[in-house]
Amino acid sequence: MSNKVAIVTDSTAYLPTEQIQQLNITVTPLSVIWGEQVQRDGVDILPNEFYERLAHSKVMPTTSQVTPAVMHSAFQSLLEQGYDVLGIFISSKISGTVQSAIQAVDMLSTGADKVAIVDSLATTMALGLPVIMTARAAQAGANLVECQKLAEQACKNSGILFIVETLEFLRRGGRIGGAQALLGTLLNIKPILELRDGRIEPADKVRTRRKAIQRAVELAAERIQGRTPVRLAVTHANAEADAATLLKVAQAELSPIETFTSLLSPVIGTHAGPGTVALNYMYGVD
């Protein structure tokens, strides 16, 4: 009889609370460093308060990966409870969190063979959707090898398109990647960015926010190419109205079988900036 599998992810997935509880998912927090304060993402600092403060702050926050010690203690605790452990984390191209997870496995005195790590090459709900699907499979009795395979496939079949108000936050945080090319373009251009192979790249640029929302959905449809079933999640940084519009347009166009809406975690918000809305999609995973 193989062990039950426990799923570990990080706070940038910003999973809806009920999913975390129902599916028994362990979330390891990244940190937001604001002046002298170090706050755990989603634990000590929550999105609403964070975006409120970000809008008026003279000091810009920075972020830091989950530490190996925090990972180690999460893995250790689950192994002691008799689980095999699958960790699915934020893209290694934008955070050192996967590296911390690998170090944490090396630090285990026993049970290292019962832990597997998947680099999602994604973040927010493009990481969250594969986490949810894998946790459901684990609950239904899939073993570690099956869960890892599913997670890798789900990550491959997921993507994220996001519309930022300004590239300034990405530039300041050094996470701008290929979108660097868009810096200095006209102020009234709305860039649509995506994570491609784990890095931030420009997908398109349009004139208005309304058009950007429409275009993001068209781009998602191009990426999905009619493959079903489709699941969608809209994540946003204090932009509820736009998130609702984006979800409505996306539902009409992409006929998802399941949708989620959640806030962008403060760690992601630090880099994307207030007003960001993102369309996360996953297709062909049952």
N, C-alpha and C positions, 0 to 999 in steps of 0.2 A: 504493500500500500504506500503510494507516494504521499509526501507531506502536502498539506494545504499551502497555497502560495499567498503571500502578503505583498501588496503593491506599495512601493514608496515613490513619491514624486517630490517636486519642490514647489514653493509658494508662487512661482510665476505662472503655474497652470491656472491659478485662481478658480479652482473648481467650486461649483455651488455647494454650500455647506451640506445640503441633504445628500448629495452624492458621496461626499467624504464619509459621512456617517453610515449611510446604507451599505456602502461597499467596503467599509473598514480600510480606507486608504490612509497611509501615513504621509503627512506633508512636512518636509523639512524646510524651514524658512531661510531665504536669503536675507541680507541686512541692508537697511537704508542708513547711511551715515550722514547726519545733518549737523554740521559744526561739531560740537563735542558729544552729541548724542548718537548712540548706535541703537537702532530700533529694528526689531525683527519684523520682516515683511508679513503683514496680515495678522500679526500677533500683538505687537506693541503699537503699531501704526496701521490704521485702516484707511481704505481709499478715500472716503469723503473728506475726512480731516486732512489727509495728505494733499489732495488737489487744492483744497481751500488755502492751505499754507504755501503750496508751491506757487500759486498765482501771485502772492505778495512778498515772497521771501527774497531778500538781497543775497543770502547765501544759498548756493545751489547744493542740493544733496548729491552724494555719490552712492554707489552700491557695492556690495561685496557678496561673493559667492557663499554658499553653505560651507561651513568649515568641515574638514575631515572628522573632527571630534564629534560634531553633531550627527553626521552621517553614521559614524561608528556606533554611537549609542543607539540610534534608530535600528540599525541592522542587528546589533547584539541583542537588543530587547526582543525583537521579533524571532530571532533564532532560538532564544531561550524559551519562547512560548511555543516552540515546535514548528514554526513556519519555515518554508523556503522563501527566499526574498527576491523580488524583481524590482529593480530601481529604474524608473524612466524619467529622464531629466532634460532640462533646458539645453538647447544647442551648445555644443562645446566651442562653437565658433564665436559665441557672444558672452559666454560665462565659463568660469573655471569649475562649475559645480560638478560636472561629470568627472573631472580630474579628482576632486575631493572624494567622490564616491569610490573611485578606483583605489585611492590611497586608504580609504576606510576599510575596504575589503582586505587589503594587504595587512592592516593592523589587527585583523581578527585572529585570535589564537586558534580557534577551531571554527569550522563551518563555512570557510571561504568558498568551498565548492557548492554551497547551497545558495549562493548569491549571484545573480546575473545583473548586468547593467546595460541599459539601452540608451544611446545618445539619440534623442528625438530629432535633432537638427531643427527644432522648432521651439516655440514658447507660447504662452497664453493658452487658449483652448485648442490650438493645433497640437499642443502637447496634452491638454486636458481630455480631448475626445479619445485618443488612443489609450490614455490611462483608464478612462471609464470603461471602455470596451474590454480591456485586459482584466480589469478588476471584476467585471461581470463574469468573464470566462473562468477566472480563478474561483469565484464563488460557486460556479456551476461544476467545479471539480477538475478543471484543466491543470496539468502539472507544470513544473517550471519551464521545461523545454517548450511545451505547447504555448504557454503564456508569452515566452520570449519571442517565439516565432510570430505570434499574433501581433504583439506590440511592434515588432519591426515592420511588418506588413502595414499595420494601421498608420504608423508614422510616415511610411513611404507614400501612403494614399491620402495624406493630409496636407493642408496648406493654409496660409494666412495672407490676406491682403489688408493693408491698413492705410488709412487716410489720416495724415497728420496736419495739424493747423500750421505748423512751422517745422523746419528742419533744425532749428536752433538747438533744441534739447539733444537730438541725436549727435549733432556736431560737438556740443560741449562734452557729452559723455563718451566721445570717441567710438561710438557704435555705428557710425554712419555708413560704413562699407561702400558699396558701389553707388549709393545714393549721393555720394560726394559730388558727382557730376551735376546734380541739380542745384547745388548751392549757388546763390547769386542769381538764380532765375527770378523772373518777375514776381513781385509780392502776391499778385492775385492768382498765381498758379497753385492749384492744389495737387501736391504729389501723391500718387498711390504707390505704396512700397510693398514689397513682399519678401518673405524669407525664402531664398533660393539656395539650396544646398547649405542651409544653416546660416547664411549671411544675409544682411539687409541689402536688397537691390531695388532699383526703381522699376516699377511695372508700367507706369504711364503717368502723364500729368494732364490735368484738365483745368478748365477755367473756374468752375464754381463747385461748391460743396455738394450741391444737389446732383450735378453731373458726375462728380467723383463717386458718389454713392451708387448711381446707376452703372457707372463704368466698372466699379469693383465687382459688382454682381456679374456683369458680362465676362470679366476676366476669370472669375471663379467658374463660370459655365464652360469657358474654353479649357480650363485646366481639368474639369471633371469629365468632359466629353461624353455626357450621357450615361456614365457608369453609375450603377445604383447598388445598394441604397445610399442616399445622401443624408448626412447629419450636419447640422450647422450650429455654430455658436457665434453670437455677436458679443464682442468685449469692447468696453469703452472707458475712457478717462474723463469722468464727469460730463458725459455728453449723451444723456439719456434720450432726448428727443431724436437726435440723429441715429442713435443705436436702434430705436424703435422703427424708424423709417427704413433703415438698412435691412432690418430683419424682415419687414413687410415686403419690400422689393425682392429680397432674396428668396423668401418663401414662395412668392408668386412664380418666380423664374425657375427655381431649382427643385421644387416639390420635395423638401426634406421629410424623412419619417420621424425625425426628432430634432428639437431645437433647444438651445440654452441661451440665456443672456447672463453675462457676469461682468463685474468691473475688472479693469486692468489692475494688476497688483501694483502697489507703490514702486516696487523695483523696476517694473517695465514702464510705469508712468514717468519715472525719473528721466528715462531715455527718450520716450515718445512725446511726452509733454501733454498738458491738459487739452481736452478737445479731440484727442485721437479716438477714432472708431475703427474697429477691425472686424473683418468677416473671416471666421475660421471655418474650414470645411473638411469633411472626411467622406470618402466614397468607397463603395465596394467592400465594406467590412461588415460581416454579420455575426 
